[in-house]
Structures are given as C-alpha cells and as structure tokens.
Amino acid sequence: MKTYETHDEMKRTHVIEQLEKFGSYNNDHYTYQELKIKLAAARAMDIDITHDDNKFF
C-alpha cells in the first residue's frame, strides 16, 4: 500500500466518522466525493436558523 492510498483512506474514514455523528450509517459504498457532499448537507441541515447569530439574511 502506497502512502497516498493510506492518506486517502484516512480522509475517507474521518468523513465517515463525522457522518456517523449526524446519524448517517452504511456509508461504505460511497466515494469520497459523495461522502463530502453528504457531510456538507448534514452540516447545513444542523444550523439553527432561529438563533440570532444565524439571522444574517
């Protein structure tokens, strides 16, 4: 296994761990790009729009 393969797997594992904090499981069949998109969507859905700091617009 080459160093870059290990690094890519570490990045993918980190994103999967972050998704699991949001309750998203069974992410093994997604690519790294798809996982990043899912994580971005989960983080966006987690924003509390009723909080004063988030009423910018």
C-alpha positions in Angstrom: 0.0 0.0 0.0 1.4 3.4 -1.0 1.4 6.4 1.3 -1.1 8.3 -0.7 -3.5 5.4 -0.6 -3.2 5.4 3.2 -3.8 9.1 3.4 -6.9 8.9 1.1 -8.3 6.1 3.3 -7.7 8.2 6.4 -9.6 11.1 4.9 -12.5 8.9 3.9 -12.6 7.3 7.3 -12.7 10.7 9.0 -15.6 11.9 6.9 -17.5 8.6 7.6 -16.9 9.2 11.4 -18.3 12.7 11.1 -21.3 11.5 9.2 -22.0 8.9 11.9 -22.2 11.8 14.5 -25.1 13.0 12.4 -26.7 9.6 12.4 -25.8 8.6 8.9 -24.6 4.9 8.7 -23.9 2.4 5.9 -21.7 4.8 4.1 -19.2 2.2 2.9 -20.4 2.1 -0.7 -20.0 5.9 -1.4 -17.0 7.6 -2.9 -15.0 10.2 -1.0 -16.6 13.0 -3.1 -20.1 11.7 -2.4 -19.3 11.4 1.3 -18.1 15.0 1.4 -21.3 16.2 -0.2 -23.4 14.2 2.3 -21.4 15.7 5.2 -21.9 19.2 3.8 -25.6 18.7 3.5 -25.8 17.2 7.1 -23.9 20.2 8.5 -26.2 22.6 6.6 -29.3 20.9 8.0 -27.8 21.2 11.5 -27.8 25.0 11.5 -30.3 26.5 13.9 -32.0 29.3 11.9 -33.9 30.7 14.9 -30.7 31.6 16.7 -29.8 35.3 16.5 -26.3 34.7 15.1 -27.8 32.8 12.1 -30.3 35.5 11.1 -27.8 37.3 8.8 -30.0 37.3 5.7 
